[in-house]
Amino acid sequence: MTIDDNPRRNGLLAGLPEAEWLRLRPHLEPVEMPLGKVLYEPDCALSHVYFPTTAIVSLLYVMEDGASAEIAVVGWEGIVGIALFMGGETTPSRAVVQSAGYGYRLKAQALKDEFNRAGPMMHLLLRYTQALITQMGQTAVCNRHHSLDQQLCRWLLLSLDRLAGDELVMTQELIANMLGVRREGVTEAALKLQKAGLIRYVRGHITILDRFGLEQRTCECYEVVKKEYQRLSGPLP
């Protein structure tokens, strides 16, 4: 498969010094990441990590009855599969492509070898992990204390930060699964945002019309997460 893409569109790979980048580059494999593709399931051994470049991946916690809720989102700023270098071979979450695009994958052992050098790659990954943990914690707080339309604004802004354009292809059913709410609730919240002139939603396509308006309407959780990423990793690409 040929992908017209650059691995260093991923923020972590872009942050590597030249020596580390040249050592890692031959091991990176380009991958297409279509909407809905499952990168890993709960409790399954991780064979690879993924560095998205244009795709967005949702990390979901799945309950025994099949219900799910998003705990974090990963785009071109990060890596999918932190369990591999945090001391575990599996994770209780599921990773699903939320917005189609491309990325690169790296075999588990290659990542471990680079991490165990205790050099720049290790420090980049640990800082990113701290930012990701902040996002997970803030998501839990947001889901407990803020209204559904505030949660939807936060989710849209986090996704928009990881897109090259201003449009998401996403059904209301998928959004409901991400937020862990009923589809009817998403419909109501989306209609509120559309009536306010902030978004346009047509047949699974969400277009952001007024980003500033979304930022004014969302809760503080979005800004907390954004500032932590910028503090630890620099601005999103």
C-alpha positions as a Markdown table, in Angstrom:
| # | Residue | x | y | z |
|---|---|---|---|---|
| 1 | Met | 0.0 | 0.0 | 0.0 |
| 2 | Thr | 1.2 | 3.4 | -0.9 |
| 3 | Ile | 0.2 | 6.4 | 1.2 |
| 4 | Asp | 1.0 | 10.0 | 0.2 |
| 5 | Asp | 1.8 | 11.0 | 3.7 |
| 6 | Asn | 4.7 | 12.0 | 6.0 |
| 7 | Pro | 5.2 | 10.1 | 9.3 |
| 8 | Arg | 6.4 | 13.4 | 10.9 |
| 9 | Arg | 2.9 | 14.8 | 10.6 |
| 10 | Asn | 2.5 | 13.0 | 13.9 |
| 11 | Gly | 3.6 | 15.2 | 16.7 |
| 12 | Leu | 5.6 | 12.6 | 18.6 |
| 13 | Leu | 7.5 | 11.5 | 15.6 |
| 14 | Ala | 8.1 | 15.1 | 14.6 |
| 15 | Gly | 9.5 | 15.8 | 18.1 |
| 16 | Leu | 12.3 | 13.1 | 17.8 |
| 17 | Pro | 15.9 | 14.3 | 17.4 |
| 18 | Glu | 17.4 | 13.3 | 14.0 |
| 19 | Ala | 19.4 | 10.3 | 15.3 |
| 20 | Glu | 16.4 | 8.7 | 17.0 |
| 21 | Trp | 14.2 | 9.4 | 14.0 |
| 22 | Leu | 16.6 | 7.8 | 11.5 |
| 23 | Arg | 16.8 | 4.7 | 13.8 |
| 24 | Leu | 13.0 | 4.4 | 14.0 |
| 25 | Arg | 12.0 | 5.4 | 10.5 |
| 26 | Pro | 12.7 | 2.0 | 8.8 |
| 27 | His | 10.4 | 0.2 | 11.2 |
| 28 | Leu | 7.3 | 2.4 | 10.6 |
| 29 | Glu | 4.6 | 0.9 | 8.5 |
| 30 | Pro | 2.0 | 3.1 | 6.8 |
| 31 | Val | -1.6 | 2.0 | 7.5 |
| 32 | Glu | -5.0 | 3.1 | 6.3 |
| 33 | Met | -7.4 | 3.7 | 9.2 |
| 34 | Pro | -11.0 | 3.6 | 7.9 |
| 35 | Leu | -13.9 | 4.8 | 10.0 |
| 36 | Gly | -14.9 | 2.2 | 12.6 |
| 37 | Lys | -11.8 | 0.1 | 12.4 |
| 38 | Val | -10.9 | -1.5 | 15.7 |
| 39 | Leu | -7.2 | -1.3 | 16.4 |
| 40 | Tyr | -7.3 | -3.4 | 19.6 |
| 41 | Glu | -9.9 | -4.9 | 21.9 |
| 42 | Pro | -9.9 | -5.1 | 25.7 |
| 43 | Asp | -7.5 | -7.6 | 27.2 |
| 44 | Cys | -5.9 | -8.6 | 23.9 |
| 45 | Ala | -2.2 | -8.5 | 23.6 |
| 46 | Leu | -1.0 | -5.4 | 21.7 |
| 47 | Ser | 1.2 | -6.4 | 18.7 |
| 48 | His | 1.7 | -2.8 | 17.5 |
| 49 | Val | 1.4 | 0.9 | 18.5 |
| 50 | Tyr | -0.1 | 3.4 | 16.1 |
| 51 | Phe | 0.9 | 7.0 | 15.3 |
| 52 | Pro | -2.1 | 8.7 | 13.6 |
| 53 | Thr | -1.3 | 11.4 | 11.1 |
| 54 | Thr | -4.7 | 12.3 | 9.6 |
| 55 | Ala | -7.0 | 9.8 | 11.5 |
| 56 | Ile | -8.5 | 10.2 | 14.9 |
| 57 | Val | -8.9 | 7.3 | 17.3 |
| 58 | Ser | -11.2 | 6.9 | 20.2 |
| 59 | Leu | -10.3 | 5.0 | 23.3 |
| 60 | Leu | -13.5 | 3.4 | 24.7 |
| 61 | Tyr | -14.3 | 1.6 | 27.9 |
| 62 | Val | -16.7 | -1.2 | 27.2 |
| 63 | Met | -19.1 | -2.6 | 29.8 |
| 64 | Glu | -20.1 | -6.2 | 30.2 |
| 65 | Asp | -23.5 | -5.5 | 28.5 |
| 66 | Gly | -21.8 | -4.0 | 25.5 |
| 67 | Ala | -22.4 | -0.3 | 26.4 |
| 68 | Ser | -19.4 | 1.9 | 25.9 |
| 69 | Ala | -18.1 | 5.4 | 26.6 |
| 70 | Glu | -15.1 | 7.3 | 25.3 |
| 71 | Ile | -12.3 | 8.0 | 27.8 |
| 72 | Ala | -9.9 | 9.8 | 25.5 |
| 73 | Val | -9.3 | 10.8 | 21.9 |
| 74 | Val | -5.9 | 10.4 | 20.0 |
| 75 | Gly | -5.0 | 12.2 | 16.8 |
| 76 | Trp | -1.8 | 13.4 | 15.2 |
| 77 | Glu | -0.5 | 14.6 | 18.6 |
| 78 | Gly | -0.1 | 11.2 | 20.0 |
| 79 | Ile | 0.2 | 7.4 | 20.1 |
| 80 | Val | -2.3 | 4.6 | 20.5 |
| 81 | Gly | -1.1 | 1.7 | 22.7 |
| 82 | Ile | 0.6 | 3.3 | 25.7 |
| 83 | Ala | 0.2 | 0.1 | 27.7 |
| 84 | Leu | 3.1 | -1.4 | 25.9 |
| 85 | Phe | 5.7 | 1.0 | 27.4 |
| 86 | Met | 3.8 | 1.5 | 30.7 |
| 87 | Gly | 4.5 | -2.1 | 31.8 |
| 88 | Gly | 1.5 | -3.9 | 30.5 |
| 89 | Glu | 0.8 | -6.0 | 27.4 |
| 90 | Thr | -2.9 | -5.4 | 27.4 |
| 91 | Thr | -5.4 | -2.7 | 28.3 |
| 92 | Pro | -9.1 | -2.8 | 29.4 |
| 93 | Ser | -10.1 | -0.3 | 26.7 |
| 94 | Arg | -11.0 | -0.6 | 23.0 |
| 95 | Ala | -9.4 | 1.6 | 20.3 |
| 96 | Val | -11.7 | 2.5 | 17.4 |
| 97 | Val | -11.0 | 4.9 | 14.5 |
| 98 | Gln | -13.4 | 7.8 | 15.0 |
| 99 | Ser | -12.4 | 9.8 | 11.9 |
| 100 | Ala | -11.0 | 8.0 | 8.9 |
| 101 | Gly | -7.5 | 8.8 | 7.7 |
| 102 | Tyr | -4.0 | 7.4 | 7.8 |
| 103 | Gly | -1.2 | 6.7 | 10.2 |
| 104 | Tyr | 1.8 | 4.5 | 10.9 |
| 105 | Arg | 2.2 | 1.5 | 13.1 |
| 106 | Leu | 5.3 | 0.2 | 14.8 |
| 107 | Lys | 5.9 | -3.4 | 16.2 |
| 108 | Ala | 5.6 | -3.7 | 19.9 |
| 109 | Gln | 9.2 | -4.9 | 20.4 |
| 110 | Ala | 10.6 | -2.0 | 18.3 |
| 111 | Leu | 8.9 | 0.5 | 20.5 |
| 112 | Lys | 10.0 | -1.2 | 23.7 |
| 113 | Asp | 13.6 | -1.3 | 22.5 |
| 114 | Glu | 13.5 | 2.5 | 21.8 |
| 115 | Phe | 11.8 | 3.3 | 25.1 |
| 116 | Asn | 14.3 | 1.2 | 27.0 |
| 117 | Arg | 17.2 | 3.3 | 25.7 |
| 118 | Ala | 15.9 | 5.9 | 28.2 |
| 119 | Gly | 16.5 | 8.7 | 25.7 |
| 120 | Pro | 14.4 | 11.3 | 24.0 |
| 121 | Met | 11.7 | 8.9 | 22.8 |
| 122 | Met | 11.1 | 7.8 | 26.4 |
| 123 | His | 10.7 | 11.4 | 27.6 |
| 124 | Leu | 8.4 | 12.3 | 24.8 |
| 125 | Leu | 6.2 | 9.3 | 25.5 |
| 126 | Leu | 6.0 | 9.9 | 29.2 |
| 127 | Arg | 5.1 | 13.6 | 28.8 |
| 128 | Tyr | 2.4 | 12.6 | 26.3 |
| 129 | Thr | 1.1 | 9.9 | 28.7 |
| 130 | Gln | 0.7 | 12.5 | 31.4 |
| 131 | Ala | -1.3 | 14.7 | 29.0 |
| 132 | Leu | -3.5 | 11.7 | 28.0 |
| 133 | Ile | -4.2 | 10.9 | 31.7 |
| 134 | Thr | -5.3 | 14.5 | 32.2 |
| 135 | Gln | -7.7 | 14.1 | 29.3 |
| 136 | Met | -9.1 | 10.8 | 30.7 |
| 137 | Gly | -9.6 | 12.4 | 34.2 |
| 138 | Gln | -11.2 | 15.5 | 32.8 |
| 139 | Thr | -13.5 | 13.4 | 30.6 |
| 140 | Ala | -14.8 | 11.6 | 33.7 |
| 141 | Val | -15.4 | 14.9 | 35.5 |
| 142 | Cys | -17.1 | 16.4 | 32.5 |
| 143 | Asn | -19.4 | 13.4 | 32.0 |
| 144 | Arg | -20.5 | 13.6 | 35.6 |
| 145 | His | -21.0 | 17.3 | 36.1 |
| 146 | His | -21.7 | 19.0 | 32.8 |
| 147 | Ser | -24.6 | 19.1 | 30.4 |
| 148 | Leu | -24.8 | 17.0 | 27.3 |
| 149 | Asp | -24.5 | 19.9 | 24.9 |
| 150 | Gln | -21.4 | 21.1 | 26.8 |
| 151 | Gln | -20.0 | 17.6 | 26.5 |
| 152 | Leu | -20.8 | 17.5 | 22.8 |
| 153 | Cys | -19.0 | 20.9 | 22.3 |
| 154 | Arg | -15.9 | 19.6 | 24.2 |
| 155 | Trp | -15.9 | 16.5 | 22.0 |
| 156 | Leu | -16.3 | 18.4 | 18.8 |
| 157 | Leu | -13.5 | 20.8 | 19.7 |
| 158 | Leu | -11.1 | 18.0 | 20.7 |
| 159 | Ser | -11.8 | 16.4 | 17.4 |
| 160 | Leu | -11.5 | 19.6 | 15.5 |
| 161 | Asp | -8.0 | 20.2 | 17.0 |
| 162 | Arg | -7.0 | 16.9 | 15.4 |
| 163 | Leu | -8.4 | 17.5 | 11.9 |
| 164 | Ala | -7.0 | 19.4 | 9.0 |
| 165 | Gly | -10.4 | 20.7 | 8.0 |
| 166 | Asp | -13.7 | 21.7 | 9.8 |
| 167 | Glu | -15.9 | 18.6 | 9.0 |
| 168 | Leu | -16.4 | 15.4 | 10.8 |
| 169 | Val | -18.1 | 12.3 | 9.3 |
| 170 | Met | -19.9 | 10.8 | 12.3 |
| 171 | Thr | -23.4 | 9.4 | 12.8 |
| 172 | Gln | -25.4 | 10.3 | 15.9 |
| 173 | Glu | -25.3 | 6.6 | 16.9 |
| 174 | Leu | -21.5 | 6.7 | 17.0 |
| 175 | Ile | -21.4 | 10.0 | 18.9 |
| 176 | Ala | -23.9 | 8.5 | 21.4 |
| 177 | Asn | -21.6 | 5.5 | 21.9 |
| 178 | Met | -18.6 | 7.8 | 22.4 |
| 179 | Leu | -20.4 | 9.9 | 25.0 |
| 180 | Gly | -22.1 | 7.0 | 26.6 |
| 181 | Val | -25.6 | 8.5 | 26.2 |
| 182 | Arg | -28.9 | 7.8 | 24.4 |
| 183 | Arg | -29.0 | 8.6 | 20.7 |
| 184 | Glu | -32.1 | 10.9 | 21.3 |
| 185 | Gly | -29.9 | 13.0 | 23.7 |
| 186 | Val | -27.3 | 13.5 | 21.0 |
| 187 | Thr | -30.0 | 14.5 | 18.5 |
| 188 | Glu | -31.4 | 17.1 | 20.9 |
| 189 | Ala | -28.0 | 18.5 | 21.8 |
| 190 | Ala | -26.9 | 18.6 | 18.1 |
| 191 | Leu | -30.1 | 20.5 | 17.2 |
| 192 | Lys | -29.4 | 23.1 | 19.9 |
| 193 | Leu | -26.0 | 23.7 | 18.4 |
| 194 | Gln | -27.4 | 23.8 | 14.9 |
| 195 | Lys | -30.1 | 26.3 | 15.8 |
| 196 | Ala | -27.5 | 28.5 | 17.5 |
| 197 | Gly | -25.5 | 28.5 | 14.2 |
| 198 | Leu | -22.5 | 26.7 | 15.6 |
| 199 | Ile | -22.6 | 23.5 | 13.5 |
| 200 | Arg | -24.4 | 22.1 | 10.5 |
| 201 | Tyr | -25.3 | 18.4 | 10.7 |
| 202 | Val | -26.5 | 16.6 | 7.5 |
| 203 | Arg | -26.5 | 12.8 | 7.0 |
| 204 | Gly | -23.6 | 12.0 | 9.2 |
| 205 | His | -21.5 | 15.1 | 8.2 |
| 206 | Ile | -20.9 | 17.6 | 11.0 |
| 207 | Thr | -19.5 | 20.9 | 9.8 |
| 208 | Ile | -18.2 | 23.4 | 12.3 |
| 209 | Leu | -19.5 | 26.9 | 11.4 |
| 210 | Asp | -18.5 | 28.9 | 14.5 |
| 211 | Arg | -15.5 | 27.5 | 16.4 |
| 212 | Phe | -15.4 | 30.6 | 18.8 |
| 213 | Gly | -19.1 | 30.0 | 19.6 |
| 214 | Leu | -18.4 | 26.4 | 20.5 |
| 215 | Glu | -15.5 | 27.5 | 22.7 |
| 216 | Gln | -17.8 | 29.9 | 24.5 |
| 217 | Arg | -20.5 | 27.3 | 25.0 |
| 218 | Thr | -18.4 | 24.4 | 26.2 |
| 219 | Cys | -17.3 | 23.8 | 29.8 |
| 220 | Glu | -13.8 | 24.5 | 31.2 |
| 221 | Cys | -12.8 | 20.8 | 30.6 |
| 222 | Tyr | -11.8 | 21.5 | 27.0 |
| 223 | Glu | -9.4 | 24.3 | 27.9 |
| 224 | Val | -7.9 | 22.3 | 30.8 |
| 225 | Val | -7.0 | 19.4 | 28.4 |
| 226 | Lys | -5.7 | 21.7 | 25.7 |
| 227 | Lys | -3.4 | 23.7 | 28.0 |
| 228 | Glu | -2.0 | 20.5 | 29.5 |
| 229 | Tyr | -1.1 | 19.1 | 26.0 |
| 230 | Gln | 0.5 | 22.4 | 25.1 |
| 231 | Arg | 2.4 | 22.5 | 28.4 |
| 232 | Leu | 3.8 | 19.0 | 28.0 |
| 233 | Ser | 4.1 | 18.6 | 24.3 |
| 234 | Gly | 3.8 | 22.0 | 22.6 |
| 235 | Pro | 1.0 | 23.2 | 20.4 |
| 236 | Leu | -1.0 | 20.7 | 18.4 |
| 237 | Pro | 0.4 | 20.4 | 14.8 |
